[in-house]
Amino acid sequence: MLELFWLLLPVAAWSGWYIGRRDSGRRNRQQAHLSRDYFRGLNYIISEQPDKAIEVFTRMVEVDSETVETHLALGNLFRRRGEVDRAIRIHQNLIARPSLSSDLRAQALLELGVDYMRAGLLDRAESLFEQVVEFGVHVEAALRQLLVIYQQEKEWQKAIDAATRLESRSGAAMQSVVAHFHCELADKAIAQGDRSRTKQLLRRALSNDPNCVRASILTGRLEAGQQNYRGALKAYQRVKHQDIDYLPEVLAPIRDCYHQLGQTPNMVRYLKDLLDEYPGPAPMLMLADLLQEQQGEREAIEFVATEVRRRPTVLGLHRLIELTAAGADTKESAGRQILEDAFAEVLRDRPGYECKQCGFTAKSLYWQCPSCKSWSTVKPTHALKGD
């Protein structure tokens, strides 16, 4: 209720100001009537009766159609309250007036477009925002709304064009977002089997944002699919320098590339170098697996135990319990099994990814957060929490 008070107060203030500035040639009786309406509406606000206040101010707008700003304020208020139909009617009424200035018409079109977006009528909203851009007034606001629509409708080329225009006009940095739009188009090209276009789009993505992890991962997959494992390895290893938080996403593909090239010892050296560079346990866990395969459980246990003492993590301790359980006697094995089951239970519902912007959690990677719609903010939780 208090929030609604502050929303209505500007409407009341504007109405009072307008009445005070009213041309002296107007009839005194009408002015007195409007003044009474104004103070009645203000009284409703103070007494926390917003519905009655809105009714009074709406009637005042109907009495004097020149109060354009009051129309806009009321329309916005209705939309915030969820009464989108009423907001649409008010803004449509404004647009229908031929005497409206270009600036106010563009503003009314912009507000009506937002109304339609709130109502889920994206096609109508898109058309109105395009008209606002043509007017040349409130262009940045219209482009931002168009960008939202194009992303929802997955019209990625239009999104690229809108983001480029927005960056040119406002100076806002859009390169990283545009890189993702190119990656979205690359995903489509991959699904269509068009490798040439895929490579072209990924090059554009990296041209817009040299630190685009997604483009490097897609490039690695494309090269590996063509059995160009050296090219794939180069692309995957680039991720560490672009954003090391995403390193867990490429460790398995890097291991596969080294295996295909017959260079597994190089993978061991690569992982050892990562132990001090990356704060999470992912390199340590993979190195433990390789040591177990190549040198046996004893070497793997000693390595994991050393790392857990140096940098304790839940996943590291869980791996140590798994390794030591195999060599334990029956009594010890039962106790270790209880511990292993307990750790497994703790880790079972643990989200693998978290958005650093809004805290959204998920079991799989999203390049655009489903909650806050930010790009490249959902990351492996190992990197975010170090566990």
N, C-alpha and C positions, 0 to 999 in steps of 0.2 A: 504494500500500500504506500509506503514511504517513497519507493521508487517511482510509482505512478504520480505522486505529488510533484516530484521534481520534473517529470515529463510534462505535466499539464501546466506547470507554473510559467514556462516561456510562452505558451499559447495565451494564457491570461494576460501576461505582461504586454505581449504584442497587441492584443485586442484593446487594452487600456490605452496604450500609446497611440494607436490608430484613431481611437475615439477622440483623444486629446488634440490630434492634428487635423481633425475633420474640418472640411471647408466651412467657413462661417455662414455660407449661404444655405446650408442644409437647414431643414426645418427643426426648430428647437424641440418640438415634440418627439420627433424621431430620435434625435440625439439623446434626449432624456431617457427614452425607452431603451436605447442601446446601452446607455450608462448603467441603467438598472440591471440589464442582462449581464453586463460585465461584472458588476459587483456581486450579483447573485451567483454567477459561475465561480468567482473567486471564493465566495463563502462556501460553496460546495467542495472546493479543493481543500480548504482549511478544515472543514468538518469531515474530511475523508469520505466523500461521496463522489467518486470519479465518474460514474456513469451519468449522473445528473449534470456534472460539470461539462462533460463532453456534449451532452444534448444541448445545453445552453450555448456553448461556443459554436457548435454546428449551426444552430439557428441564426447566430450572429453572422456567420459566413454567408448563409443563404440570403440574409437581409441585404448585405453589401457585397456584391460579387467582386469588388476590386481588391479585397483583402487576400491577395494571392499567397503571401507568406503564411497566413493563418490556414489556408487550404493545405499547404504543404506540411505544416506542423501537425495538423490534425490527421492527415493521411499517414504520416510517419508514426503517430501515436497509435492509430488503429492497427497498423501493421505490427508494431511491437507487442500489442495486446493479443495478437493472433487473429484479429478481425480483418483478414486480408480482403474480403469482398468489399467491405466499406472503404478500405484504403484505395482499392482499385476504382471504385465509383468516384471518389473525390478527385483522384488524379486524372481520370478520364474526363471529368467535368472541366478541369483546368485546361487540358489539351484541346478541348472542343471550342475554346474561346479564340476567335480569330485575331483579337486585339492583343494577344499575349506577345511579349517581346521574345526575341530569339533566345536570349539567355534563360528566361524563365520557362520557355517551352522546352528547352533542352533539359533543364532541371526536372520539370514535370515528367518528361519522357524517361529520364533516368530513374526517378522514383517509381514510376509505373512498371518499369522493367524489373526493379527489385521486388515489387509486389508480385509480379508474375513468377519470378524465381521462387519466392516463398510459397506460391501456390503450386509449384512444380510444372508450370507451363514454360518450359525452357525455350521452345521455338519462338513463342511470342516475345519473351524477354530478349532473346538474341536479336530479333528484328529491331526492337526498340533501341537497344544499345548501339547497334550499327547506325541507326539514324542519329543518335547523339554524337557519334564519332564524325559523321558527315557534317553536323552543325558546327563542329570545331570548338565547342564549349563543353566543359566537363569531360574532356576526352580521356584523361587518365583514369578517372573513376569508371567510365564506360569500358575501357580496355581491360581493366582489372576484373570487371564482372564478366566480360566476354571470355577472359582466360579461365575463369571458374567453369563457365558453361562448356567450353571446348574440352576441358579435362574430363568433366562428367560424361560428355558424349563421346569421348575418345577420338575427337577430331584433331589429330596431332599436328597436321600441317597447318591448320588454322591457328592452333595454339602457338606454334612456332612464329607465325606471322604476327599474332597479337603481342606476344612477349617481346619480339624484336622491336615493334613499334613503341611499346611501352618503355623499353629501355632507352630508345632513342629520344623519347619525349621527356621522360622523367629522370633519367640517369640511374634508375634502379638496376642493380646487378641481376641480370637474368640468364647469364651464360650457363650456369650449372643446371638450371631448370630446363633450358632449351636443349641441353645435352641429353637429358632424360627423355624429352619428346622425340629426339632422333633415335634414342634406344628403343622407344615404343614402336616406332616405325620399323626399326631393324628387327624387332621380334616378329612383326607381321611378315616382313620379307623372308625371315627364316622359315616361318610356317608355310610360306608359299614356295619354298625351295629356291628362292632367288639369291644365290650367294653373292653375285656381283653387286647387286643393290645393297645387300646387307653390309658388305665391306665399305661401300661408299657412305652409307649412313653412319656407321661406326666411326669412320674417319672424321665425319662432320661433328659427331658428338665429342670426340677428343679434341677437335679443333676449337670448339666452343668452350670446353672445360678439360684441360689436360689432366685434371685429377678425377675424372669420371671413372670410378671403380666399376660401375655397371658396364661401361663400354669395353673395359679391359677384360672382364669376365666373359662377355659375349664373344669378344675376339678370340679368347682362348678356346672357348667351346667350338667356334667355327673352325679354327686351325686344327684342333684335335680331331674334329670330324673328318677333316681332309687328310688325316695322318701326318700333318705337319707339326710334329711334337716339339720341335725346337721353337717354332713360331708361337705355339700355344704356351710353352714354358716362359718365353719372354713376356707374353701378355699377362700371364698369371702372376709372375714375379713383380710386375710393375705395381700391383695392388699395394704391396708393402710401402711403397714410396708415395702412393696417392692418398691412402688413408689406412693406416695400420690396424684400425679397429676392425676392418673387414678381413683381416688375415685368415681367420678360421674358415672362411668361405672358399679359399683357394688352396689350402694345404693338401687336401685329398687329390684334387686335379694335378697339383705340382708333383706329388708322389707318383701318380700314374704316368705322368710325362717322363719322369726320370726312369721309371721301370721300363717303359716302352723304348727308351733310348739305351737301356742296359747300363744305367748310371746310378743304381741305388746307393752306392757309397757317397755319391755327391749329395743325395737327399739327406743322409745322416749328417754330413757337414753343414748343410743348409739349416737344418733344424737346430743344431748346436749353436750356430751363430744367432738364431732367433731367440734363444732362451733369455738373453739379457735385453733384447730389443722389445719384446712383446710382453706385456704385463700378465696376460692370461695363461691358463694351463694348456692350451691347445697344442703348441709345439712339443711340450714335455710329454703329453699323452701319446702323440704320434711317434715320438722318438722312443718311448718305452716299448711300443708295439714292435718297432723295427729291431730294437736291441733283443727283444724276446725271440723274434724270428731268426736273427742272425747269430746271437751269442748265447741264447738260453735265458731261462727264468732268473737265474742267480744275478746275472749282470743287470737285467731289467729291474729287479727288486732293489739292488744297491743304488742304481741310478735314481729311481723314483723316491726312495727313502731320503737320499741326499737332497733332492729337489724339494720334497715336502718340508724337510727341516729348514731349508733355506727360504722357502716361500710357501707357507702352509695354504692349501686350498682344499675345498670340499671335494672337488673332482679328483685332485691328486691323492688325497687320503683314501678315497673310494677305490681308485686304481691300485693302490698299494695293498689294500685288503684283498682285492681280487687276486693279485699275484701271489700273495703269501698263503692264501687259502689252500692252494693246490698241494703245497708241501707240508701242511700241518697234519698232526696225528688226529685221531677220531675226536678226542675231547676238545682239542684246540679248534678243530675244524667246525665243530658245532657252534662254538662261541663266535668264531669269525663269520659263520654263516648268518648268525643273528645280526652282527654288525653290518654285513653286506646287505642284508634285506632291509635293515633300517635306513641305510644310505640310499638304497634304490627307491624306497618309499619317499624319502625327502626330495630326491631328484626327479621323480616321476612327473610331478605337476609343475616343475620349475620351467618358466617360459624361457625359450631359447633366444628371444629377441625382445628388445625394448626401445621405444622411441625416446630419444634424449630430449625431445621438445615437450611432449605432453605426458609421457609415462605409459603410453599404450604398450601392452605386452602381447606376444604372439609366439606360436610354435614354429613359424616359418618366416622367411625374410620378405618384407614388403619394401619396395623402393620408394613408394609414396605411403606415408602413414595413413591408414584408413580412418583414424580419429581426427587428427589436426590437419591432414592433407599436406604436410610438409614433405619435401623430397630429401632423400639420403639422411634421414634422422633415425630410422629404425636400424639398430645395429645388434650384433651378437652380444648377449649379456656378459660373456666372459670379459669383453673389452670394457664394458661399462662398470662392472662390479669387481673384476679381478678375481672371481671365484671359479 
